[in-house]
């Protein structure tokens, strides 16, 4: 089964997809947050033969939900109403981890686009999920 990874943001939503064996996650791009986002994600899922969507669960250092979680919960519910399975994957600072892929030494030499960062963060969220389920 293929999976779709989501890094939800109030402006942009990073999207990634797994391979057929659910071993590797690949960044796909971003879509604009808003009314049309659910349909766009469902279209992407359908086009890629996805069986489950994985959304990053945003929490702070103490484990409390970040303010964006209320939007994530609504987004998740709307996807589930379209009868696709959705699961939350704990994520912590995935965007910062994605940025480190472009400049591992911590410098600002590599200046990736926000789209690359968001889709890479979605791939990290999805890869963490894939690794976790493989190691059960």
C-alpha positions as CSV (number, residue, x, y, z in Angstrom):
1,X,0.0,0.0,0.0
2,X,1.2,3.5,-0.7
3,X,1.0,6.3,1.8
4,X,0.6,10.1,1.5
5,X,2.4,12.3,4.1
6,X,1.2,15.7,5.0
7,X,3.0,18.6,6.8
8,X,0.0,20.8,7.5
9,X,0.5,24.6,7.7
10,X,-2.0,27.4,7.7
11,X,-0.5,28.8,4.5
12,X,0.9,25.8,2.7
13,X,0.6,22.0,3.0
14,X,3.6,20.0,2.2
15,X,2.9,16.7,0.5
16,X,5.0,13.5,0.1
17,X,4.3,10.0,-1.1
18,X,5.7,6.6,-0.4
19,X,6.9,4.0,-2.8
20,X,4.8,0.8,-3.5
21,X,6.6,-1.1,-0.8
22,X,6.0,1.6,1.9
23,X,9.8,1.8,2.4
24,X,10.7,5.2,1.2
25,X,9.0,8.6,1.3
26,X,9.5,11.2,-1.5
27,X,8.6,14.9,-1.5
28,X,5.8,15.8,-4.0
29,X,5.3,19.5,-3.5
30,X,2.9,21.8,-1.8
31,X,-0.7,22.9,-2.1
32,X,-2.2,26.1,-0.7
33,X,-4.2,25.8,2.5
34,X,-7.8,26.7,2.4
35,X,-11.2,25.4,1.2
36,X,-9.9,23.5,-1.8
37,X,-7.1,21.8,0.0
38,X,-9.1,18.7,1.0
39,X,-10.1,18.0,-2.6
40,X,-6.6,18.6,-3.8
41,X,-5.2,16.1,-1.3
42,X,-7.8,13.6,-2.1
43,X,-7.0,14.0,-5.8
44,X,-3.3,13.5,-5.2
45,X,-4.1,10.4,-3.1
46,X,-6.3,9.0,-5.8
47,X,-3.7,9.8,-8.6
48,X,-1.0,8.0,-6.6
49,X,-3.0,5.0,-5.5
50,X,-2.7,6.0,-1.8
51,X,-4.5,3.8,0.8
52,X,-3.7,5.9,3.9
53,X,-2.8,9.5,4.7
54,X,-0.4,10.4,7.4
55,X,-0.5,13.9,8.9
56,X,2.1,15.4,11.2
57,X,0.8,15.9,14.7
58,X,2.1,19.3,16.0
59,X,3.0,19.5,19.6
60,X,5.4,21.7,21.6
61,X,8.3,20.9,23.9
62,X,6.0,19.9,26.8
63,X,3.8,17.7,24.6
64,X,0.9,20.1,24.5
65,X,-0.8,20.7,21.2
66,X,0.4,23.7,19.1
67,X,-2.3,26.1,18.0
68,X,-2.2,24.7,14.5
69,X,-3.6,21.3,15.8
70,X,-7.2,22.7,15.8
71,X,-6.8,23.2,12.0
72,X,-5.2,19.8,11.6
73,X,-8.1,18.1,13.4
74,X,-10.6,19.7,11.1
75,X,-8.6,18.8,8.1
76,X,-8.2,15.2,9.2
77,X,-12.0,15.0,9.9
78,X,-12.8,16.2,6.4
79,X,-10.5,13.7,4.8
80,X,-12.0,10.9,6.9
81,X,-15.5,12.0,5.8
82,X,-14.3,11.2,2.2
83,X,-13.7,7.7,3.5
84,X,-10.0,7.5,3.4
85,X,-8.0,6.3,6.4
86,X,-6.0,9.1,8.1
87,X,-3.5,8.7,11.0
88,X,-1.5,11.3,12.9
89,X,2.2,10.9,13.3
90,X,4.0,12.7,16.0
91,X,6.4,15.2,14.6
92,X,8.7,17.7,16.2
93,X,10.4,20.4,14.3
94,X,10.2,18.6,11.0
95,X,10.6,21.8,9.1
96,X,13.9,22.5,10.9
97,X,15.1,19.0,10.2
98,X,14.2,19.4,6.5
99,X,16.2,22.7,6.4
100,X,19.2,20.8,7.7
101,X,19.1,18.5,4.7
102,X,19.8,21.4,2.4
103,X,22.6,22.9,4.6
104,X,23.8,20.2,7.0
105,X,26.5,22.4,8.4
106,X,23.8,24.8,9.7
107,X,24.8,27.6,7.4
108,X,22.4,29.5,5.3
109,X,24.4,28.8,2.1
110,X,21.7,26.5,0.8
111,X,18.5,28.6,0.6
112,X,15.7,26.1,-0.4
113,X,12.3,27.4,-1.4
114,X,9.5,27.2,1.1
115,X,7.9,24.6,-1.1
116,X,11.0,22.4,-1.0
117,X,11.1,22.8,2.8
118,X,7.4,22.0,3.3
119,X,7.4,18.9,1.0
120,X,10.7,17.7,2.6
121,X,9.1,18.1,6.0
122,X,6.1,16.0,4.8
123,X,8.6,13.3,3.5
124,X,10.3,13.3,6.9
125,X,7.0,12.8,8.7
126,X,6.0,10.0,6.4
127,X,9.4,8.4,6.6
128,X,9.2,8.4,10.4
129,X,5.8,6.7,10.1
130,X,7.0,4.1,7.6
131,X,10.1,3.3,9.7
132,X,7.9,2.9,12.9
133,X,5.4,0.5,11.3
134,X,8.2,-1.6,9.8
135,X,9.8,-1.9,13.2
136,X,6.7,-3.1,15.0
